[in-house]
Amino acid sequence: MLNTTIGPGFWCECWTRALDDGQPPTLFGCYDAHTETQANNWVSTILRTISPALDSDASQEAWDRLYDHRVNTRRALLRRVPWTVSVIHARTLITWSVSPVTFLPMAHRQAAELPSCAYDFKPRSSS
């Protein structure tokens, strides 16, 4: 059965950008959180996971963000305000952002005529 309800949530992204090559940022990962707690935990878990690999300044910044700013982060998310945190490690800027969104239901294709191009796709053999 298709869920036809809409609901609030958060779109979470992690972007990386080399500071010295002039290239645009690269999307490293994303996550759809349905609650403030899920969004906050997504960022916190990643920061805790990577902090041992960061240089000392970036690691300290990550831990400060996790502990000293956690209440402010939670308040922002409860107010549905976009939130961002960044750390710099070895000339790479790593940015996590959390934005409030409204999740819409996915459309289904039951009893719908597919466009003719849908039948043109031929998967390659795995051999």
Helices and strands as residue ranges (DSSP letters): E 7-18, E 26-33, H 36-50, G 51-53, H 56-67, H 70-78, E 83-89, E 92-103, G 116-119
